[in-house]
Amino acid sequence: MAGTHPPTEPEAQEPPRLRALRLMVTALTAVMILGISTIVILLALRLTGPTAPTLPDALALPEGHTARAVTLGTGWTAVVTVDTDGGEHILVYRPDGTLRDRIPLSP
């Protein structure tokens, strides 16, 4: 019988456990890629988000007051100050830098 090939063995079938393992590894790889992609996207969104509001150019603190904290709001800026006598105040400024309100803090 010239030109005929010998019969080949039937290909061995993949064991069920090996197939399950292969599927789990593939699924884990897909989940890891999705997770890393999500982290990268969230970081990019967070780092390119809105910038912090800017302080008015000229916040004139009263004579003898030292700023301790600043809070920025919509349409106002509050500065917590300590004066030379040790008294604490909250000074609320308008966006143009003018003093709107002065609130003394009790000890």
ZALUM-630204 format. One line per field, with one value per atom (N, C-alpha, C): residue number from 1; atom name; y, x, z. Coordinates in Angstrom, 1 decimal. Layout:
pos = [NUM/...]
site = [CA/...]
v = [Y/...]
u = [X/...]
w = [Z/...]
***
This chain:
pos = [1/1/1/2/2/2/3/3/3/4/4/4/5/5/5/6/6/6/7/7/7/8/8/8/9/9/9/10/10/10/11/11/11/12/12/12/13/13/13/14/14/14/15/15/15/16/16/16/17/17/17/18/18/18/19/19/19/20/20/20/21/21/21/22/22/22/23/23/23/24/24/24/25/25/25/26/26/26/27/27/27/28/28/28/29/29/29/30/30/30/31/31/31/32/32/32/33/33/33/34/34/34/35/35/35/36/36/36/37/37/37/38/38/38/39/39/39/40/40/40/41/41/41/42/42/42/43/43/43/44/44/44/45/45/45/46/46/46/47/47/47/48/48/48/49/49/49/50/50/50/51/51/51/52/52/52/53/53/53/54/54/54/55/55/55/56/56/56/57/57/57/58/58/58/59/59/59/60/60/60/61/61/61/62/62/62/63/63/63/64/64/64/65/65/65/66/66/66/67/67/67/68/68/68/69/69/69/70/70/70/71/71/71/72/72/72/73/73/73/74/74/74/75/75/75/76/76/76/77/77/77/78/78/78/79/79/79/80/80/80/81/81/81/82/82/82/83/83/83/84/84/84/85/85/85/86/86/86/87/87/87/88/88/88/89/89/89/90/90/90/91/91/91/92/92/92/93/93/93/94/94/94/95/95/95/96/96/96/97/97/97/98/98/98/99/99/99/100/100/100/101/101/101/102/102/102/103/103/103/104/104/104/105/105/105/106/106/106/107/107/107]
site = [N/CA/C/N/CA/C/N/CA/C/N/CA/C/N/CA/C/N/CA/C/N/CA/C/N/CA/C/N/CA/C/N/CA/C/N/CA/C/N/CA/C/N/CA/C/N/CA/C/N/CA/C/N/CA/C/N/CA/C/N/CA/C/N/CA/C/N/CA/C/N/CA/C/N/CA/C/N/CA/C/N/CA/C/N/CA/C/N/CA/C/N/CA/C/N/CA/C/N/CA/C/N/CA/C/N/CA/C/N/CA/C/N/CA/C/N/CA/C/N/CA/C/N/CA/C/N/CA/C/N/CA/C/N/CA/C/N/CA/C/N/CA/C/N/CA/C/N/CA/C/N/CA/C/N/CA/C/N/CA/C/N/CA/C/N/CA/C/N/CA/C/N/CA/C/N/CA/C/N/CA/C/N/CA/C/N/CA/C/N/CA/C/N/CA/C/N/CA/C/N/CA/C/N/CA/C/N/CA/C/N/CA/C/N/CA/C/N/CA/C/N/CA/C/N/CA/C/N/CA/C/N/CA/C/N/CA/C/N/CA/C/N/CA/C/N/CA/C/N/CA/C/N/CA/C/N/CA/C/N/CA/C/N/CA/C/N/CA/C/N/CA/C/N/CA/C/N/CA/C/N/CA/C/N/CA/C/N/CA/C/N/CA/C/N/CA/C/N/CA/C/N/CA/C/N/CA/C/N/CA/C/N/CA/C/N/CA/C/N/CA/C/N/CA/C/N/CA/C/N/CA/C/N/CA/C/N/CA/C/N/CA/C/N/CA/C/N/CA/C/N/CA/C/N/CA/C/N/CA/C/N/CA/C/N/CA/C/N/CA/C/N/CA/C]
v = [-1.2/0.0/1.2/1.6/2.7/4.0/5.0/6.3/6.4/5.4/5.5/5.7/6.5/6.8/5.8/5.5/4.6/5.3/4.6/5.3/5.9/7.1/7.9/7.6/7.7/7.5/8.7/8.4/9.4/10.4/11.7/12.6/12.4/12.5/12.4/13.5/13.3/14.3/15.0/16.3/17.0/16.6/16.3/15.9/17.0/16.7/17.8/18.7/18.2/19.1/20.1/19.7/20.5/21.6/21.2/22.2/23.3/22.8/23.7/24.7/24.1/25.0/26.0/25.6/26.5/27.7/27.3/28.3/29.3/28.8/29.6/30.6/30.1/31.0/32.1/31.7/32.7/33.7/33.3/34.2/35.1/34.6/35.4/36.4/36.1/37.0/38.2/37.8/38.9/39.8/39.2/40.0/41.0/40.5/41.3/42.4/42.2/43.2/44.3/43.8/44.8/45.6/45.0/45.7/46.7/46.3/47.3/48.4/48.1/49.2/50.2/49.6/50.5/51.4/50.8/51.6/52.7/52.4/53.5/54.6/54.2/55.2/56.0/55.4/56.2/57.2/56.7/57.6/58.8/58.5/59.5/60.6/60.1/61.0/61.9/61.2/62.0/63.0/62.6/63.5/64.7/64.5/65.6/66.3/66.1/66.7/68.2/68.8/70.3/70.7/71.9/72.4/73.1/73.3/73.9/75.4/75.9/77.3/78.2/79.4/80.3/81.3/81.7/82.7/84.1/85.0/86.4/86.9/87.8/88.3/89.1/89.8/90.6/90.4/89.5/89.3/90.1/91.2/92.0/91.6/90.9/90.6/91.8/92.0/93.1/93.1/94.3/94.5/93.5/92.8/91.9/90.6/90.2/88.9/88.0/86.8/85.8/84.6/84.3/83.2/81.9/81.1/79.7/78.7/79.0/78.1/78.9/78.3/78.9/77.9/78.4/77.5/78.3/77.6/78.2/77.7/78.6/78.2/78.8/78.6/79.2/80.6/81.6/83.0/83.6/82.8/83.3/82.6/83.2/82.6/82.9/81.9/82.1/81.9/82.8/82.7/82.6/81.6/81.5/82.2/83.2/84.0/84.0/84.3/84.5/85.9/86.7/88.1/88.1/89.3/89.4/89.1/89.3/89.0/87.5/86.7/85.3/85.0/86.0/85.8/85.2/84.3/83.7/84.2/84.4/84.9/84.2/84.2/83.7/84.9/85.2/86.3/85.8/86.3/85.8/86.9/86.6/87.6/87.3/88.3/88.2/87.8/87.4/87.0/88.1/89.4/90.5/90.8/90.1/90.3/91.3/91.8/92.7/91.8/92.3/91.6/91.7/90.5/90.4/90.3/89.4/89.2/88.8/89.1/88.8/88.1/86.8/86.0/85.7/86.2/85.9/84.4/83.7/82.4/82.4/81.8/81.8/80.6/80.7/79.6/78.4]
u = [0.8/0.0/0.9/1.2/2.0/1.2/1.8/1.1/0.1/-0.1/-1.1/-0.4/-1.0/-0.4/-0.9/-0.1/-0.5/-1.6/-2.6/-3.6/-3.0/-3.5/-2.9/-3.8/-3.2/-3.9/-4.9/-6.1/-7.0/-6.4/-6.6/-6.0/-6.5/-5.7/-6.1/-7.0/-8.1/-9.0/-8.4/-8.7/-8.3/-9.1/-8.4/-9.1/-10.0/-11.1/-12.1/-11.4/-10.6/-10.0/-9.0/-8.3/-7.4/-8.1/-9.2/-10.0/-10.6/-11.1/-11.6/-10.5/-9.3/-8.2/-7.9/-7.8/-7.5/-8.6/-9.9/-10.9/-10.8/-10.4/-10.3/-9.1/-8.0/-6.9/-7.2/-7.9/-8.4/-9.3/-10.2/-11.1/-10.4/-9.4/-8.7/-7.8/-7.3/-6.5/-7.4/-8.6/-9.5/-10.0/-10.2/-10.6/-9.4/-8.2/-7.1/-6.9/-7.0/-6.9/-8.0/-9.2/-10.3/-10.0/-9.5/-9.3/-8.2/-7.1/-6.0/-6.4/-7.2/-7.7/-8.6/-9.4/-10.3/-9.5/-8.4/-7.6/-6.9/-6.4/-5.7/-6.7/-7.9/-8.9/-9.3/-9.5/-9.9/-8.8/-7.6/-6.4/-6.3/-6.5/-6.4/-7.6/-8.8/-9.9/-9.6/-9.1/-8.9/-7.8/-6.7/-5.5/-5.8/-6.7/-7.0/-8.3/-8.8/-10.1/-10.0/-11.0/-11.0/-9.9/-9.4/-8.3/-9.0/-8.2/-8.6/-9.0/-10.0/-10.3/-9.2/-9.1/-8.0/-8.5/-7.5/-7.8/-7.9/-8.6/-8.6/-7.2/-6.9/-5.5/-5.1/-6.1/-5.7/-6.7/-6.4/-7.1/-6.4/-7.0/-6.3/-6.8/-5.9/-6.2/-6.1/-7.0/-6.9/-5.5/-5.1/-3.8/-3.7/-2.6/-2.3/-3.0/-3.6/-4.2/-3.3/-3.2/-2.5/-3.4/-3.3/-4.2/-3.8/-4.7/-4.5/-5.1/-6.2/-6.9/-7.7/-7.8/-8.6/-9.6/-10.9/-11.9/-12.5/-12.6/-13.1/-14.5/-15.4/-16.8/-17.2/-18.5/-19.0/-19.4/-18.6/-18.9/-18.4/-17.6/-17.0/-15.7/-14.9/-13.7/-13.6/-13.4/-13.4/-11.9/-11.5/-10.1/-10.2/-9.7/-9.7/-8.4/-8.5/-7.3/-7.2/-6.0/-5.7/-5.1/-5.6/-5.0/-3.9/-3.4/-2.2/-2.7/-3.9/-4.4/-4.8/-4.7/-5.0/-6.4/-7.2/-8.6/-8.7/-9.6/-9.7/-11.0/-10.9/-12.0/-12.1/-13.3/-13.5/-13.9/-13.1/-13.3/-13.8/-15.0/-15.6/-15.4/-14.8/-14.6/-15.4/-15.8/-16.4/-15.4/-15.8/-14.9/-13.9/-14.4/-13.5/-12.5/-12.5/-11.5/-12.0/-13.2/-13.7/-14.3/-14.1/-14.6/-16.1/-16.7/-18.2/-18.7/-18.0/-18.4/-17.3/-17.4/-16.4/-17.1/-16.7/-17.3/-16.3/-16.5/-15.5/-15.8/-14.8/-14.9/-14.7/-15.6/-15.4/-14.5/-13.8/-12.9/-13.6]
w = [0.0/0.0/0.0/-1.2/-1.3/-1.2/-0.5/-0.4/0.7/1.4/2.5/3.8/4.6/6.0/7.0/7.9/9.0/9.8/10.3/11.1/12.3/12.6/13.7/14.9/16.1/17.3/17.5/18.0/18.3/19.3/19.1/20.0/21.4/22.4/23.7/24.1/24.7/25.2/26.4/26.6/27.7/29.0/30.0/31.3/31.8/32.3/32.8/33.8/34.7/35.7/35.0/34.0/33.4/32.6/32.0/31.3/32.2/33.4/34.4/34.9/35.1/35.6/34.5/33.3/32.2/32.1/32.3/32.3/33.5/34.6/35.8/35.7/35.1/34.9/33.9/32.9/31.9/32.5/33.3/34.0/34.9/35.7/36.6/35.9/34.8/33.9/33.5/33.0/32.6/33.7/34.9/36.1/36.5/36.4/36.8/35.8/34.5/33.5/33.7/34.0/34.3/35.5/36.6/37.8/37.7/37.0/36.8/36.0/34.9/34.1/34.8/35.7/36.5/37.5/38.1/39.0/38.2/37.0/36.2/35.8/35.4/35.0/36.2/37.3/38.5/38.9/38.9/39.2/38.3/37.0/36.0/36.2/36.5/36.8/38.0/39.1/40.3/40.2/39.5/39.4/38.4/37.5/36.5/36.9/38.1/38.5/38.7/39.2/39.4/40.4/40.1/41.0/42.2/43.2/44.4/44.1/44.8/44.6/45.0/44.5/44.8/45.8/46.6/47.6/47.0/47.5/47.0/47.1/46.2/46.1/47.4/47.9/49.1/50.2/51.1/52.3/53.4/53.8/54.8/56.2/56.9/58.3/59.2/60.2/61.1/61.8/62.2/62.9/64.1/64.2/65.4/65.3/64.2/64.0/63.2/63.5/62.8/62.4/61.1/60.5/61.1/61.4/61.9/60.9/60.3/59.3/58.3/57.1/56.1/55.5/55.4/54.8/53.6/52.5/51.3/51.0/50.8/50.5/49.2/48.8/47.6/47.9/47.4/47.7/49.0/49.7/50.9/51.3/52.1/52.6/54.1/54.9/56.4/56.8/57.7/58.3/59.8/60.4/61.8/62.3/63.1/63.6/65.1/65.5/66.9/67.0/67.9/68.0/69.1/69.3/70.3/71.7/72.0/73.4/73.6/72.5/72.6/72.2/71.9/71.5/70.0/69.9/68.5/67.9/66.6/65.8/64.5/63.9/62.6/61.8/60.7/59.9/58.5/58.1/56.9/55.9/54.7/53.6/52.4/51.7/50.4/49.3/48.1/47.1/46.7/46.9/46.5/47.6/48.7/49.8/50.9/50.8/51.9/53.0/54.2/55.4/55.5/55.6/55.6/57.1/57.9/59.2/60.1/61.4/62.4/63.5/63.8/64.8/65.9/67.1/68.2/68.7/69.0/69.5/71.0/71.8/73.2/73.6/74.7/75.1/75.6]
***
